[in-house]
Amino acid sequence: MAKISTILLELLNIFPRYKFEKLEKRYNGNHYTKYFTGWQQLITLLFAQAGGKDSLRDIETSLSVHYTENIFWPETNGIKLISAGDSSNTIIDGGGISSVIYMNNESGIIDNSTLIEGFTIQGGGWL
């Protein structure tokens, strides 16, 4: 399988998450956080910078998209697919082509630690 590296991934490699979270903990960086952790804020700001976003509305519009996608979930335990928004503004639409999210769990690896949260999933169809 080909490995694809995006600009955002390259930027995130500069700031290893474990080091960032270690500094957050040391300096109590998430003390006043209610919903959005420092790590999530960093990802959002890097996304905005790399994408040339000009305003908070531009960032919000880019993160709250409706796109057509058919996801083939890998046989890996514990993957978490979590929306940056909520299910009212983040939609995964299968386009009526096939299953929106297809999980082949013949090996029994995928268990209840796998999580998909914060999406409206619609537009599934038959193969």
LUMSE-827368 format. One record per atom (N, C-alpha, C): residue in three letters; chain; atom name; x, z, y. Coordinates in pm, 1 decimal, always signed. Layout:
<atoms>
+---------+--------+-------+----------+----------+----------+
! residuo ! cadena ! atomo !       xx !       zz !       yy !
+---------+--------+-------+----------+----------+----------+
!     ALA !      A !    CA !        X !        Z !        Y !
...
+---------+--------+-------+----------+----------+----------+
</atoms>
This chain:
<atoms>
+---------+--------+-------+----------+----------+----------+
! residuo ! cadena ! atomo !       xx !       zz !       yy !
+---------+--------+-------+----------+----------+----------+
!     MET !      A !     N !    +84.4 !     +0.0 !   -117.3 !
!     MET !      A !    CA !     +0.0 !     +0.0 !     +0.0 !
!     MET !      A !     C !    +89.1 !     +0.0 !   +123.7 !
!     ALA !      A !     N !    +55.5 !    -83.9 !   +219.2 !
!     ALA !      A !    CA !   +132.6 !    -93.8 !   +342.9 !
!     ALA !      A !     C !   +109.2 !    +29.1 !   +428.9 !
!     LYS !      A !     N !   +213.4 !    +74.3 !   +494.7 !
!     LYS !      A !    CA !   +203.5 !   +187.9 !   +585.5 !
!     LYS !      A !     C !   +201.1 !   +134.8 !   +727.5 !
!     ILE !      A !     N !    +96.4 !   +168.2 !   +802.5 !
!     ILE !      A !    CA !    +81.2 !   +119.3 !   +938.3 !
!     ILE !      A !     C !   +104.6 !   +234.9 !  +1034.4 !
!     SER !      A !     N !   +186.6 !   +211.9 !  +1134.9 !
!     SER !      A !    CA !   +215.4 !   +314.1 !  +1233.6 !
!     SER !      A !     C !   +159.2 !   +270.3 !  +1368.4 !
!     THR !      A !     N !    +77.6 !   +354.3 !  +1428.2 !
!     THR !      A !    CA !    +20.7 !   +323.2 !  +1558.2 !
!     THR !      A !     C !   +104.0 !   +387.9 !  +1667.7 !
!     ILE !      A !     N !    +80.2 !   +345.5 !  +1790.9 !
!     ILE !      A !    CA !   +149.8 !   +406.1 !  +1904.7 !
!     ILE !      A !     C !   +117.5 !   +554.5 !  +1911.8 !
!     LEU !      A !     N !     -9.8 !   +589.9 !  +1890.5 !
!     LEU !      A !    CA !    -48.0 !   +730.4 !  +1895.4 !
!     LEU !      A !     C !    +24.5 !   +810.9 !  +1788.8 !
!     LEU !      A !     N !    +36.0 !   +756.6 !  +1668.5 !
!     LEU !      A !    CA !   +108.3 !   +825.8 !  +1562.1 !
!     LEU !      A !     C !   +254.7 !   +844.9 !  +1599.6 !
!     GLU !      A !     N !   +315.8 !   +742.6 !  +1658.4 !
!     GLU !      A !    CA !   +455.5 !   +753.8 !  +1701.8 !
!     GLU !      A !     C !   +471.1 !   +863.7 !  +1806.9 !
!     LEU !      A !     N !   +377.4 !   +871.5 !  +1901.1 !
!     LEU !      A !    CA !   +382.9 !   +976.8 !  +2002.5 !
!     LEU !      A !     C !   +364.7 !  +1114.4 !  +1939.9 !
!     LEU !      A !     N !   +274.5 !  +1125.4 !  +1842.4 !
!     LEU !      A !    CA !   +251.7 !  +1254.7 !  +1777.6 !
!     LEU !      A !     C !   +371.2 !  +1298.3 !  +1693.3 !
!     ASN !      A !     N !   +450.0 !  +1201.9 !  +1645.1 !
!     ASN !      A !    CA !   +570.0 !  +1236.8 !  +1568.7 !
!     ASN !      A !     C !   +674.6 !  +1305.8 !  +1655.9 !
!     ILE !      A !     N !   +667.5 !  +1284.8 !  +1786.6 !
!     ILE !      A !    CA !   +760.3 !  +1352.0 !  +1878.7 !
!     ILE !      A !     C !   +729.7 !  +1501.5 !  +1884.2 !
!     PHE !      A !     N !   +601.7 !  +1537.4 !  +1868.4 !
!     PHE !      A !    CA !   +556.6 !  +1675.4 !  +1875.9 !
!     PHE !      A !     C !   +502.4 !  +1719.2 !  +1740.4 !
!     PRO !      A !     N !   +587.5 !  +1766.4 !  +1649.0 !
!     PRO !      A !    CA !   +534.8 !  +1809.6 !  +1518.7 !
!     PRO !      A !     C !   +429.7 !  +1919.4 !  +1536.2 !
!     ARG !      A !     N !   +319.5 !  +1903.6 !  +1466.3 !
!     ARG !      A !    CA !   +207.0 !  +1996.3 !  +1484.4 !
!     ARG !      A !     C !   +246.9 !  +2141.3 !  +1456.5 !
!     TYR !      A !     N !   +323.1 !  +2164.2 !  +1351.8 !
!     TYR !      A !    CA !   +359.1 !  +2302.3 !  +1318.8 !
!     TYR !      A !     C !   +440.1 !  +2367.0 !  +1429.8 !
!     LYS !      A !     N !   +528.0 !  +2291.2 !  +1495.7 !
!     LYS !      A !    CA !   +605.9 !  +2346.6 !  +1607.1 !
!     LYS !      A !     C !   +515.9 !  +2373.4 !  +1728.0 !
!     PHE !      A !     N !   +425.7 !  +2278.7 !  +1754.2 !
!     PHE !      A !    CA !   +332.7 !  +2294.9 !  +1865.2 !
!     PHE !      A !     C !   +247.0 !  +2419.7 !  +1845.2 !
!     GLU !      A !     N !   +192.2 !  +2436.0 !  +1724.3 !
!     GLU !      A !    CA !   +107.1 !  +2551.8 !  +1696.0 !
!     GLU !      A !     C !   +186.8 !  +2682.0 !  +1697.4 !
!     LYS !      A !     N !   +313.3 !  +2676.2 !  +1660.4 !
!     LYS !      A !    CA !   +398.8 !  +2794.3 !  +1667.7 !
!     LYS !      A !     C !   +415.9 !  +2838.7 !  +1813.8 !
!     LEU !      A !     N !   +435.9 !  +2741.8 !  +1903.7 !
!     LEU !      A !    CA !   +447.1 !  +2773.2 !  +2046.7 !
!     LEU !      A !     C !   +313.5 !  +2822.1 !  +2103.2 !
!     GLU !      A !     N !   +203.8 !  +2761.5 !  +2058.5 !
!     GLU !      A !    CA !    +71.3 !  +2807.6 !  +2101.4 !
!     GLU !      A !     C !    +51.5 !  +2954.2 !  +2064.7 !
!     LYS !      A !     N !    +90.4 !  +2987.7 !  +1943.5 !
!     LYS !      A !    CA !    +73.6 !  +3125.1 !  +1897.3 !
!     LYS !      A !     C !   +163.9 !  +3220.6 !  +1975.8 !
!     ARG !      A !     N !   +289.0 !  +3180.9 !  +1997.0 !
!     ARG !      A !    CA !   +385.0 !  +3264.9 !  +2068.3 !
!     ARG !      A !     C !   +337.7 !  +3295.4 !  +2210.4 !
!     TYR !      A !     N !   +285.2 !  +3194.4 !  +2280.2 !
!     TYR !      A !    CA !   +245.8 !  +3209.3 !  +2419.8 !
!     TYR !      A !     C !    +94.7 !  +3226.2 !  +2438.1 !
!     ASN !      A !     N !    +24.8 !  +3252.8 !  +2326.7 !
!     ASN !      A !    CA !   -119.1 !  +3277.7 !  +2329.5 !
!     ASN !      A !     C !   -193.3 !  +3162.4 !  +2397.0 !
!     GLY !      A !     N !   -154.5 !  +3040.0 !  +2361.0 !
!     GLY !      A !    CA !   -205.0 !  +2920.6 !  +2426.9 !
!     GLY !      A !     C !   -352.5 !  +2891.5 !  +2405.0 !
!     ASN !      A !     N !   -410.7 !  +2944.3 !  +2298.8 !
!     ASN !      A !    CA !   -552.1 !  +2919.4 !  +2271.5 !
!     ASN !      A !     C !   -639.7 !  +3040.2 !  +2304.8 !
!     HIS !      A !     N !   -587.5 !  +3130.3 !  +2388.0 !
!     HIS !      A !    CA !   -659.1 !  +3254.6 !  +2418.2 !
!     HIS !      A !     C !   -798.0 !  +3228.5 !  +2476.9 !
!     TYR !      A !     N !   -808.4 !  +3136.1 !  +2569.8 !
!     TYR !      A !    CA !   -937.2 !  +3108.6 !  +2634.4 !
!     TYR !      A !     C !  -1009.8 !  +2988.5 !  +2573.4 !
!     THR !      A !     N !   -961.8 !  +2939.4 !  +2462.5 !
!     THR !      A !    CA !  -1020.8 !  +2821.9 !  +2398.6 !
!     THR !      A !     C !  -1153.9 !  +2857.0 !  +2333.9 !
!     LYS !      A !     N !  -1254.9 !  +2773.5 !  +2362.5 !
!     LYS !      A !    CA !  -1384.0 !  +2791.3 !  +2296.9 !
!     LYS !      A !     C !  -1406.6 !  +2683.1 !  +2192.6 !
!     TYR !      A !     N !  -1379.0 !  +2556.3 !  +2229.0 !
!     TYR !      A !    CA !  -1409.1 !  +2445.8 !  +2138.9 !
!     TYR !      A !     C !  -1290.1 !  +2355.6 !  +2111.6 !
!     PHE !      A !     N !  -1204.4 !  +2340.3 !  +2206.6 !
!     PHE !      A !    CA !  -1099.3 !  +2239.4 !  +2202.0 !
!     PHE !      A !     C !   -964.2 !  +2309.3 !  +2201.7 !
!     THR !      A !     N !   -891.0 !  +2304.6 !  +2090.5 !
!     THR !      A !    CA !   -761.7 !  +2371.2 !  +2081.9 !
!     THR !      A !     C !   -657.4 !  +2296.4 !  +2164.3 !
!     GLY !      A !     N !   -545.0 !  +2359.0 !  +2185.3 !
!     GLY !      A !    CA !   -435.5 !  +2294.8 !  +2257.4 !
!     GLY !      A !     C !   -389.0 !  +2167.6 !  +2187.5 !
!     TRP !      A !     N !   -384.7 !  +2169.3 !  +2054.3 !
!     TRP !      A !    CA !   -343.8 !  +2051.0 !  +1978.0 !
!     TRP !      A !     C !   -442.3 !  +1936.1 !  +2000.9 !
!     GLN !      A !     N !   -571.3 !  +1966.3 !  +1997.8 !
!     GLN !      A !    CA !   -671.4 !  +1863.4 !  +2021.8 !
!     GLN !      A !     C !   -661.1 !  +1808.4 !  +2164.6 !
!     GLN !      A !     N !   -631.4 !  +1895.3 !  +2259.8 !
!     GLN !      A !    CA !   -612.9 !  +1850.2 !  +2397.7 !
!     GLN !      A !     C !   -492.1 !  +1757.3 !  +2408.1 !
!     LEU !      A !     N !   -383.6 !  +1792.6 !  +2339.1 !
!     LEU !      A !    CA !   -264.4 !  +1707.8 !  +2340.9 !
!     LEU !      A !     C !   -295.6 !  +1569.8 !  +2283.4 !
!     ILE !      A !     N !   -363.6 !  +1564.8 !  +2170.8 !
!     ILE !      A !    CA !   -398.9 !  +1436.3 !  +2110.0 !
!     ILE !      A !     C !   -483.5 !  +1353.4 !  +2206.9 !
!     THR !      A !     N !   -580.5 !  +1416.9 !  +2270.2 !
!     THR !      A !    CA !   -668.1 !  +1346.4 !  +2364.3 !
!     THR !      A !     C !   -588.9 !  +1293.0 !  +2483.3 !
!     LEU !      A !     N !   -498.6 !  +1374.6 !  +2536.9 !
!     LEU !      A !    CA !   -418.3 !  +1329.6 !  +2651.3 !
!     LEU !      A !     C !   -323.1 !  +1216.7 !  +2613.1 !
!     LEU !      A !     N !   -261.9 !  +1225.1 !  +2495.3 !
!     LEU !      A !    CA !   -175.1 !  +1116.0 !  +2449.7 !
!     LEU !      A !     C !   -255.2 !   +987.9 !  +2427.3 !
!     PHE !      A !     N !   -374.4 !  +1002.0 !  +2369.2 !
!     PHE !      A !    CA !   -463.5 !   +887.7 !  +2350.1 !
!     PHE !      A !     C !   -496.6 !   +822.7 !  +2484.5 !
!     ALA !      A !     N !   -528.6 !   +906.3 !  +2582.3 !
!     ALA !      A !    CA !   -564.1 !   +855.0 !  +2715.2 !
!     ALA !      A !     C !   -445.3 !   +785.3 !  +2780.4 !
!     GLN !      A !     N !   -328.7 !   +844.9 !  +2769.6 !
!     GLN !      A !    CA !   -208.9 !   +786.5 !  +2829.9 !
!     GLN !      A !     C !   -172.7 !   +653.9 !  +2762.4 !
!     ALA !      A !     N !   -171.6 !   +653.5 !  +2628.8 !
!     ALA !      A !    CA !   -134.0 !   +531.8 !  +2555.1 !
!     ALA !      A !     C !   -235.8 !   +420.1 !  +2576.0 !
!     GLY !      A !     N !   -362.9 !   +457.9 !  +2594.1 !
!     GLY !      A !    CA !   -468.5 !   +358.3 !  +2610.7 !
!     GLY !      A !     C !   -495.4 !   +320.6 !  +2754.9 !
!     GLY !      A !     N !   -420.1 !   +377.9 !  +2849.0 !
!     GLY !      A !    CA !   -437.7 !   +344.0 !  +2989.4 !
!     GLY !      A !     C !   -573.2 !   +386.3 !  +3044.4 !
!     LYS !      A !     N !   -623.4 !   +499.7 !  +2998.7 !
!     LYS !      A !    CA !   -753.9 !   +547.6 !  +3046.1 !
!     LYS !      A !     C !   -739.2 !   +601.3 !  +3188.6 !
!     ASP !      A !     N !   -841.5 !   +573.8 !  +3271.9 !
!     ASP !      A !    CA !   -834.3 !   +609.0 !  +3413.3 !
!     ASP !      A !     C !   -913.6 !   +732.8 !  +3452.1 !
!     SER !      A !     N !  -1005.2 !   +776.3 !  +3367.2 !
!     SER !      A !    CA !  -1092.1 !   +887.2 !  +3405.4 !
!     SER !      A !     C !  -1140.7 !   +960.8 !  +3281.5 !
!     LEU !      A !     N !  -1200.3 !  +1078.5 !  +3303.8 !
!     LEU !      A !    CA !  -1258.6 !  +1153.3 !  +3192.7 !
!     LEU !      A !     C !  -1371.7 !  +1074.2 !  +3127.8 !
!     ARG !      A !     N !  -1448.5 !  +1002.5 !  +3208.0 !
!     ARG !      A !    CA !  -1557.5 !   +920.6 !  +3153.9 !
!     ARG !      A !     C !  -1501.9 !   +810.8 !  +3063.8 !
!     ASP !      A !     N !  -1391.8 !   +750.5 !  +3104.2 !
!     ASP !      A !    CA !  -1327.8 !   +645.5 !  +3024.2 !
!     ASP !      A !     C !  -1279.6 !   +701.4 !  +2890.6 !
!     ILE !      A !     N !  -1221.7 !   +820.8 !  +2893.2 !
!     ILE !      A !    CA !  -1176.1 !   +886.1 !  +2769.7 !
!     ILE !      A !     C !  -1296.1 !   +916.6 !  +2679.8 !
!     GLU !      A !     N !  -1401.4 !   +975.5 !  +2737.1 !
!     GLU !      A !    CA !  -1519.1 !  +1013.7 !  +2660.1 !
!     GLU !      A !     C !  -1585.7 !   +892.2 !  +2598.3 !
!     THR !      A !     N !  -1594.5 !   +784.0 !  +2674.9 !
!     THR !      A !    CA !  -1654.8 !   +661.4 !  +2623.9 !
!     THR !      A !     C !  -1573.8 !   +605.1 !  +2508.3 !
!     SER !      A !     N !  -1441.8 !   +612.4 !  +2518.9 !
!     SER !      A !    CA !  -1356.2 !   +560.8 !  +2412.1 !
!     SER !      A !     C !  -1365.0 !   +645.1 !  +2285.7 !
!     LEU !      A !     N !  -1380.5 !   +775.5 !  +2300.9 !
!     LEU !      A !    CA !  -1387.2 !   +863.5 !  +2184.8 !
!     LEU !      A !     C !  -1526.1 !   +864.9 !  +2122.0 !
!     SER !      A !     N !  -1628.3 !   +833.2 !  +2197.9 !
!     SER !      A !    CA !  -1766.0 !   +834.1 !  +2149.1 !
!     SER !      A !     C !  -1812.3 !   +691.2 !  +2128.2 !
!     VAL !      A !     N !  -1769.3 !   +633.4 !  +2019.1 !
!     VAL !      A !    CA !  -1797.8 !   +492.2 !  +1996.4 !
!     VAL !      A !     C !  -1891.0 !   +473.9 !  +1878.0 !
!     HIS !      A !     N !  -1953.3 !   +358.6 !  +1874.3 !
!     HIS !      A !    CA !  -2035.9 !   +316.7 !  +1762.0 !
!     HIS !      A !     C !  -1966.9 !   +193.8 !  +1703.6 !
!     TYR !      A !     N !  -1917.6 !   +204.1 !  +1583.8 !
!     TYR !      A !    CA !  -1846.4 !    +92.5 !  +1524.0 !
!     TYR !      A !     C !  -1894.6 !    +70.4 !  +1381.3 !
!     THR !      A !     N !  -1872.0 !    -49.4 !  +1332.8 !
!     THR !      A !    CA !  -1909.2 !    -82.1 !  +1195.4 !
!     THR !      A !     C !  -1788.2 !    -59.2 !  +1106.5 !
!     GLU !      A !     N !  -1807.0 !    +18.4 !  +1001.6 !
!     GLU !      A !    CA !  -1694.3 !    +55.8 !   +915.8 !
!     GLU !      A !     C !  -1745.9 !    +86.7 !   +776.6 !
!     ASN !      A !     N !  -1673.0 !    +44.6 !   +677.8 !
!     ASN !      A !    CA !  -1696.5 !    +84.3 !   +540.0 !
!     ASN !      A !     C !  -1568.2 !   +152.5 !   +494.4 !
!     ILE !      A !     N !  -1578.7 !   +279.7 !   +461.8 !
!     ILE !      A !    CA !  -1461.3 !   +360.9 !   +430.7 !
!     ILE !      A !     C !  -1448.0 !   +375.6 !   +279.2 !
!     PHE !      A !     N !  -1330.2 !   +343.1 !   +228.7 !
!     PHE !      A !    CA !  -1298.5 !   +365.4 !    +88.2 !
!     PHE !      A !     C !  -1209.0 !   +488.7 !    +82.3 !
!     TRP !      A !     N !  -1269.3 !   +601.2 !    +44.9 !
!     TRP !      A !    CA !  -1203.6 !   +731.7 !    +47.2 !
!     TRP !      A !     C !  -1100.3 !   +740.5 !    -64.5 !
!     PRO !      A !     N !   -977.0 !   +777.0 !    -33.8 !
!     PRO !      A !    CA !   -875.2 !   +786.7 !   -139.6 !
!     PRO !      A !     C !   -900.9 !   +906.4 !   -231.2 !
!     GLU !      A !     N !   -853.8 !   +895.7 !   -353.2 !
!     GLU !      A !    CA !   -867.5 !  +1006.2 !   -447.9 !
!     GLU !      A !     C !   -763.0 !  +1111.4 !   -415.7 !
!     THR !      A !     N !   -788.4 !  +1182.2 !   -307.1 !
!     THR !      A !    CA !   -699.1 !  +1287.0 !   -259.0 !
!     THR !      A !     C !   -784.3 !  +1405.9 !   -220.2 !
!     ASN !      A !     N !   -744.4 !  +1523.0 !   -260.5 !
!     ASN !      A !    CA !   -819.1 !  +1643.6 !   -234.1 !
!     ASN !      A !     C !   -790.2 !  +1695.4 !    -93.5 !
!     GLY !      A !     N !   -893.0 !  +1747.1 !    -26.9 !
!     GLY !      A !    CA !   -873.9 !  +1820.6 !    +97.3 !
!     GLY !      A !     C !   -865.3 !  +1738.0 !   +224.2 !
!     ILE !      A !     N !   -898.4 !  +1609.2 !   +219.2 !
!     ILE !      A !    CA !   -896.1 !  +1528.2 !   +341.0 !
!     ILE !      A !     C !  -1012.8 !  +1570.5 !   +429.2 !
!     LYS !      A !     N !   -986.9 !  +1579.9 !   +560.4 !
!     LYS !      A !    CA !  -1090.5 !  +1617.3 !   +654.6 !
!     LYS !      A !     C !  -1106.5 !  +1506.5 !   +758.6 !
!     LEU !      A !     N !  -1227.1 !  +1452.1 !   +768.6 !
!     LEU !      A !    CA !  -1261.1 !  +1351.6 !   +868.5 !
!     LEU !      A !     C !  -1358.4 !  +1419.4 !   +963.8 !
!     ILE !      A !     N !  -1307.9 !  +1455.8 !  +1083.8 !
!     ILE !      A !    CA !  -1386.1 !  +1535.6 !  +1177.8 !
!     ILE !      A !     C !  -1395.4 !  +1460.8 !  +1310.0 !
!     SER !      A !     N !  -1516.0 !  +1446.4 !  +1360.3 !
!     SER !      A !    CA !  -1539.7 !  +1376.3 !  +1485.7 !
!     SER !      A !     C !  -1486.1 !  +1456.0 !  +1603.6 !
!     ALA !      A !     N !  -1435.2 !  +1386.0 !  +1704.2 !
!     ALA !      A !    CA !  -1394.8 !  +1452.2 !  +1828.4 !
!     ALA !      A !     C !  -1517.3 !  +1487.4 !  +1911.1 !
!     GLY !      A !     N !  -1629.6 !  +1419.5 !  +1885.0 !
!     GLY !      A !    CA !  -1754.4 !  +1447.1 !  +1955.3 !
!     GLY !      A !     C !  -1850.7 !  +1518.8 !  +1863.3 !
!     ASP !      A !     N !  -1972.9 !  +1470.2 !  +1859.8 !
!     ASP !      A !    CA !  -2070.5 !  +1523.6 !  +1764.7 !
!     ASP !      A !     C !  -2153.5 !  +1407.7 !  +1710.1 !
!     SER !      A !     N !  -2244.0 !  +1439.3 !  +1620.8 !
!     SER !      A !    CA !  -2316.7 !  +1333.6 !  +1550.9 !
!     SER !      A !     C !  -2409.6 !  +1254.4 !  +1642.0 !
!     SER !      A !     N !  -2439.2 !  +1306.0 !  +1761.2 !
!     SER !      A !    CA !  -2526.3 !  +1230.7 !  +1851.8 !
!     SER !      A !     C !  -2452.5 !  +1116.3 !  +1920.2 !
!     ASN !      A !     N !  -2319.2 !  +1124.3 !  +1925.0 !
!     ASN !      A !    CA !  -2246.3 !  +1018.5 !  +1995.7 !
!     ASN !      A !     C !  -2130.9 !   +959.5 !  +1915.7 !
!     THR !      A !     N !  -2117.5 !   +995.8 !  +1789.4 !
!     THR !      A !    CA !  -2013.5 !   +937.8 !  +1705.6 !
!     THR !      A !     C !  -2078.7 !   +889.5 !  +1576.4 !
!     ILE !      A !     N !  -2087.1 !   +758.3 !  +1562.7 !
!     ILE !      A !    CA !  -2163.7 !   +697.3 !  +1454.1 !
!     ILE !      A !     C !  -2071.8 !   +611.6 !  +1367.2 !
!     ILE !      A !     N !  -2082.8 !   +628.6 !  +1236.8 !
!     ILE !      A !    CA !  -2017.1 !   +537.5 !  +1143.5 !
!     ILE !      A !     C !  -2128.6 !   +452.2 !  +1085.2 !
!     ASP !      A !     N !  -2124.6 !   +323.1 !  +1113.5 !
!     ASP !      A !    CA !  -2230.9 !   +231.1 !  +1073.6 !
!     ASP !      A !     C !  -2174.3 !   +133.1 !   +971.4 !
!     GLY !      A !     N !  -2230.8 !   +132.7 !   +852.3 !
!     GLY !      A !    CA !  -2183.9 !    +44.6 !   +746.1 !
!     GLY !      A !     C !  -2222.1 !   -100.4 !   +764.7 !
!     GLY !      A !     N !  -2302.8 !   -130.9 !   +863.7 !
!     GLY !      A !    CA !  -2340.5 !   -268.6 !   +890.7 !
!     GLY !      A !     C !  -2428.9 !   -330.6 !   +783.3 !
!     GLY !      A !     N !  -2485.9 !   -247.6 !   +695.4 !
!     GLY !      A !    CA !  -2574.2 !   -297.9 !   +590.5 !
!     GLY !      A !     C !  -2503.6 !   -376.1 !   +481.5 !
!     ILE !      A !     N !  -2369.9 !   -369.3 !   +477.4 !
!     ILE !      A !    CA !  -2292.6 !   -450.1 !   +382.8 !
!     ILE !      A !     C !  -2278.8 !   -380.9 !   +247.2 !
!     SER !      A !     N !  -2237.3 !   -255.1 !   +248.6 !
!     SER !      A !    CA !  -2218.1 !   -179.4 !   +124.9 !
!     SER !      A !     C !  -2226.9 !    -31.2 !   +159.0 !
!     SER !      A !     N !  -2179.0 !    +53.5 !    +70.3 !
!     SER !      A !    CA !  -2177.3 !   +196.7 !    +98.7 !
!     SER !      A !     C !  -2095.8 !   +221.2 !   +224.5 !
!     VAL !      A !     N !  -2143.6 !   +311.6 !   +308.6 !
!     VAL !      A !    CA !  -2070.4 !   +343.7 !   +430.9 !
!     VAL !      A !     C !  -1941.0 !   +415.1 !   +394.0 !
!     ILE !      A !     N !  -1951.5 !   +516.4 !   +308.0 !
!     ILE !      A !    CA !  -1832.9 !   +587.0 !   +257.6 !
!     ILE !      A !     C !  -1840.3 !   +582.9 !   +105.6 !
!     TYR !      A !     N !  -1739.6 !   +522.7 !    +44.1 !
!     TYR !      A !    CA !  -1735.2 !   +510.7 !   -100.9 !
!     TYR !      A !     C !  -1626.9 !   +602.9 !   -153.5 !
!     MET !      A !     N !  -1667.0 !   +696.6 !   -240.2 !
!     MET !      A !    CA !  -1571.8 !   +788.1 !   -302.6 !
!     MET !      A !     C !  -1572.1 !   +763.3 !   -452.5 !
!     ASN !      A !     N !  -1460.8 !   +717.5 !   -505.3 !
!     ASN !      A !    CA !  -1444.9 !   +699.0 !   -648.6 !
!     ASN !      A !     C !  -1371.1 !   +821.6 !   -700.0 !
!     ASN !      A !     N !  -1443.7 !   +912.2 !   -761.5 !
!     ASN !      A !    CA !  -1385.1 !  +1038.7 !   -802.9 !
!     ASN !      A !     C !  -1373.7 !  +1047.7 !   -954.6 !
!     GLU !      A !     N !  -1328.7 !   +939.8 !  -1017.9 !
!     GLU !      A !    CA !  -1315.1 !   +939.5 !  -1163.5 !
!     GLU !      A !     C !  -1213.8 !  +1042.7 !  -1212.0 !
!     SER !      A !     N !  -1110.7 !  +1067.1 !  -1131.6 !
!     SER !      A !    CA !  -1007.4 !  +1162.3 !  -1173.0 !
!     SER !      A !     C !  -1049.9 !  +1306.3 !  -1149.0 !
!     GLY !      A !     N !  -1157.8 !  +1329.2 !  -1072.4 !
!     GLY !      A !    CA !  -1203.5 !  +1464.6 !  -1045.0 !
!     GLY !      A !     C !  -1119.5 !  +1537.3 !   -941.3 !
!     ILE !      A !     N !  -1037.2 !  +1463.9 !   -867.0 !
!     ILE !      A !    CA !   -948.0 !  +1527.0 !   -769.0 !
!     ILE !      A !     C !  -1024.6 !  +1574.8 !   -646.1 !
!     ILE !      A !     N !  -1121.8 !  +1497.3 !   -599.4 !
!     ILE !      A !    CA !  -1194.2 !  +1532.3 !   -477.7 !
!     ILE !      A !     C !  -1285.8 !  +1650.4 !   -506.7 !
!     ASP !      A !     N !  -1268.6 !  +1759.9 !   -430.6 !
!     ASP !      A !    CA !  -1352.3 !  +1877.4 !   -451.5 !
!     ASP !      A !     C !  -1418.1 !  +1917.7 !   -320.1 !
!     ASN !      A !     N !  -1472.4 !  +2039.2 !   -314.4 !
!     ASN !      A !    CA !  -1548.3 !  +2080.8 !   -196.5 !
!     ASN !      A !     C !  -1462.3 !  +2115.6 !    -75.6 !
!     SER !      A !     N !  -1330.6 !  +2102.5 !    -82.2 !
!     SER !      A !    CA !  -1247.9 !  +2121.8 !    +37.3 !
!     SER !      A !     C !  -1238.9 !  +1993.5 !   +120.1 !
!     THR !      A !     N !  -1286.5 !  +1881.7 !    +64.9 !
!     THR !      A !    CA !  -1295.2 !  +1756.1 !   +139.0 !
!     THR !      A !     C !  -1411.2 !  +1768.4 !   +236.7 !
!     LEU !      A !     N !  -1390.7 !  +1723.9 !   +361.8 !
!     LEU !      A !    CA !  -1490.2 !  +1747.1 !   +465.8 !
!     LEU !      A !     C !  -1510.1 !  +1623.2 !   +551.8 !
!     ILE !      A !     N !  -1634.9 !  +1587.7 !   +575.6 !
!     ILE !      A !    CA !  -1673.3 !  +1485.3 !   +672.9 !
!     ILE !      A !     C !  -1772.9 !  +1554.7 !   +765.2 !
!     GLU !      A !     N !  -1739.1 !  +1562.9 !   +894.6 !
!     GLU !      A !    CA !  -1820.1 !  +1644.2 !   +984.9 !
!     GLU !      A !     C !  -1833.5 !  +1580.0 !  +1122.4 !
!     GLY !      A !     N !  -1953.4 !  +1587.8 !  +1179.5 !
!     GLY !      A !    CA !  -1974.1 !  +1547.2 !  +1317.1 !
!     GLY !      A !     C !  -2005.3 !  +1399.3 !  +1336.9 !
!     PHE !      A !     N !  -2055.5 !  +1331.8 !  +1234.7 !
!     PHE !      A !    CA !  -2086.1 !  +1189.8 !  +1244.2 !
!     PHE !      A !     C !  -2231.7 !  +1164.9 !  +1207.2 !
!     THR !      A !     N !  -2290.6 !  +1062.7 !  +1266.2 !
!     THR !      A !    CA !  -2413.5 !  +1004.9 !  +1213.9 !
!     THR !      A !     C !  -2368.6 !   +891.1 !  +1125.0 !
!     ILE !      A !     N !  -2407.7 !   +894.2 !   +998.7 !
!     ILE !      A !    CA !  -2368.6 !   +790.4 !   +903.2 !
!     ILE !      A !     C !  -2493.1 !   +707.8 !   +873.7 !
!     GLN !      A !     N !  -2485.8 !   +578.0 !   +901.8 !
!     GLN !      A !    CA !  -2602.6 !   +492.3 !   +887.2 !
!     GLN !      A !     C !  -2561.5 !   +351.5 !   +846.4 !
!     GLY !      A !     N !  -2659.3 !   +271.6 !   +809.9 !
!     GLY !      A !    CA !  -2636.5 !   +129.8 !   +783.1 !
!     GLY !      A !     C !  -2573.3 !    +98.0 !   +650.6 !
!     GLY !      A !     N !  -2594.2 !   +183.1 !   +550.8 !
!     GLY !      A !    CA !  -2542.5 !   +152.3 !   +417.9 !
!     GLY !      A !     C !  -2625.0 !    +41.9 !   +353.0 !
!     GLY !      A !     N !  -2567.3 !    -30.2 !   +261.4 !
!     GLY !      A !    CA !  -2636.1 !   -137.2 !   +190.5 !
!     GLY !      A !     C !  -2586.9 !   -144.8 !    +48.1 !
!     TRP !      A !     N !  -2630.4 !   -243.6 !    -23.7 !
!     TRP !      A !    CA !  -2591.3 !   -261.6 !   -163.0 !
!     TRP !      A !     C !  -2480.2 !   -362.7 !   -173.3 !
!     LEU !      A !     N !  -2392.2 !   -341.8 !   -269.3 !
!     LEU !      A !    CA !  -2283.2 !   -437.1 !   -295.2 !
!     LEU !      A !     C !  -2336.0 !   -563.7 !   -357.1 !
+---------+--------+-------+----------+----------+----------+
</atoms>
